[in-house]
Amino acid sequence: MKKIHIIAIVMIAIAAFILLTASKDVSTYATFEQAETSQARVKIAGQLVKNKEIIYNPSKDPNYFSFYISDDDGVEKQVILNQAKPQDFEMSESIVITGEMNDDIFYADSILLKCPSKYKTEEISIREVNG
């Protein structure tokens, strides 16, 4: 075989490896009900349940954060995230968690917060100076 053929085969193998590795991170949006029956990682979009307990004690365990969210169907579940609590967590409009259900608890390995926009329409008063 020529060197160019060997290089092409190696390049194809590397590309296939990269695609297979990247495809493991692909997960689908689901509800808690779908996540309970799924064996794969899923993404769940929902809102923070503000009247339930949020547990984060960085002096005891800085990588344990527990809270409750309600999915799009209105089902509330406990979520455990083994990372630090994100800044401005309570102010988020919506939350997207990625992970797996296990024994009625969702174990998240990543979280994405949608926070209120600082560019929302606000009343702005403009004072004119008559000179």
C-alpha positions as CSV (number, residue, x, y, z in Angstrom):
1,M,0.0,0.0,0.0
2,K,1.0,3.5,-0.6
3,K,1.7,5.9,2.2
4,I,-1.3,8.1,1.1
5,H,-3.7,5.1,1.5
6,I,-2.3,4.3,5.0
7,I,-2.7,8.0,6.0
8,A,-6.3,8.0,4.6
9,I,-7.2,4.9,6.6
10,V,-5.8,6.3,9.8
11,M,-7.7,9.6,9.2
12,I,-11.0,7.7,8.7
13,A,-10.4,5.7,11.9
14,I,-9.7,8.9,13.9
15,A,-12.8,10.6,12.5
16,A,-15.0,7.5,13.3
17,F,-13.6,7.5,16.9
18,I,-14.4,11.2,17.4
19,L,-17.9,10.8,16.1
20,L,-18.6,7.8,18.4
21,T,-17.2,9.7,21.4
22,A,-19.3,12.8,20.6
23,S,-22.5,10.7,20.1
24,K,-22.4,9.5,23.7
25,D,-23.1,13.0,24.9
26,V,-26.3,13.3,22.7
27,S,-29.4,12.9,24.8
28,T,-33.0,13.5,24.2
29,Y,-35.5,15.8,26.0
30,A,-37.9,13.8,28.2
31,T,-40.2,14.0,31.1
32,F,-39.7,12.4,34.5
33,E,-42.1,9.6,33.5
34,Q,-40.1,8.9,30.3
35,A,-36.8,9.1,32.2
36,E,-38.0,6.4,34.7
37,T,-38.4,3.9,31.8
38,S,-35.4,5.0,29.9
39,Q,-32.0,3.4,30.3
40,A,-30.2,6.3,28.6
41,R,-29.2,9.7,29.7
42,V,-32.0,12.3,29.1
43,K,-32.5,16.0,29.4
44,I,-35.4,17.3,31.4
45,A,-36.6,20.9,31.2
46,G,-38.5,22.3,34.1
47,Q,-38.9,24.9,36.8
48,L,-37.5,25.1,40.3
49,V,-40.1,24.1,43.0
50,K,-39.5,27.0,45.3
51,N,-41.6,25.7,48.2
52,K,-39.5,22.5,48.6
53,E,-36.1,22.2,50.3
54,I,-32.9,23.2,48.6
55,I,-29.9,21.4,50.2
56,Y,-26.4,22.8,49.7
57,N,-23.9,23.0,52.5
58,P,-20.5,23.7,51.1
59,S,-18.7,23.3,54.5
60,K,-20.0,19.8,54.8
61,D,-19.9,18.6,51.1
62,P,-19.2,21.3,48.4
63,N,-20.2,18.7,45.7
64,Y,-23.6,17.8,46.9
65,F,-26.6,19.9,45.8
66,S,-30.2,18.7,46.0
67,F,-33.4,20.5,44.9
68,Y,-36.8,19.8,43.3
69,I,-38.0,20.7,39.8
70,S,-41.3,20.3,38.1
71,D,-41.2,19.0,34.5
72,D,-43.4,20.2,31.6
73,D,-46.1,17.6,32.7
74,G,-46.1,19.1,36.2
75,V,-44.4,16.1,37.9
76,E,-42.1,17.1,40.7
77,K,-39.0,15.1,41.5
78,Q,-35.9,15.5,43.6
79,V,-32.7,16.2,41.7
80,I,-29.2,15.5,43.0
81,L,-26.3,17.2,41.4
82,N,-22.8,16.3,42.5
83,Q,-21.4,19.7,41.8
84,A,-21.4,23.1,43.5
85,K,-24.7,25.1,43.5
86,P,-24.7,27.4,40.5
87,Q,-24.7,31.1,41.2
88,D,-28.1,32.8,41.0
89,F,-29.8,29.4,41.0
90,E,-33.0,30.6,42.7
91,M,-33.5,33.4,40.1
92,S,-33.6,31.0,37.1
93,E,-36.6,31.0,34.9
94,S,-36.1,27.4,33.8
95,I,-33.7,24.6,34.4
96,V,-32.4,21.9,32.0
97,I,-30.8,18.9,33.7
98,T,-29.0,16.0,32.1
99,G,-28.7,12.7,33.7
100,E,-30.6,9.5,34.7
101,M,-33.4,8.5,37.0
102,N,-32.7,6.0,39.8
103,D,-35.1,5.0,42.6
104,D,-37.4,8.0,42.0
105,I,-34.5,10.5,42.2
106,F,-32.9,12.2,39.2
107,Y,-29.1,12.1,39.3
108,A,-27.9,15.0,37.2
109,D,-24.4,15.3,35.9
110,S,-24.9,18.7,34.2
111,I,-27.3,21.7,34.6
112,L,-28.2,24.6,32.4
113,L,-30.0,27.6,33.8
114,K,-32.0,30.1,31.9
115,C,-31.9,33.3,33.9
116,P,-34.1,36.4,33.4
117,S,-32.7,38.6,30.7
118,K,-31.1,41.8,31.8
119,Y,-32.5,43.2,28.6
120,K,-36.2,42.7,29.5
121,T,-38.4,45.7,28.8
122,E,-38.3,47.9,31.8
123,E,-39.8,51.3,32.4
124,I,-37.1,53.8,31.8
125,S,-37.7,57.4,32.6
126,I,-36.0,60.0,30.6
127,R,-35.7,63.4,31.9
128,E,-35.5,66.2,29.4
129,V,-33.6,69.2,30.3
130,N,-35.1,72.4,28.9
131,G,-32.4,74.9,28.5
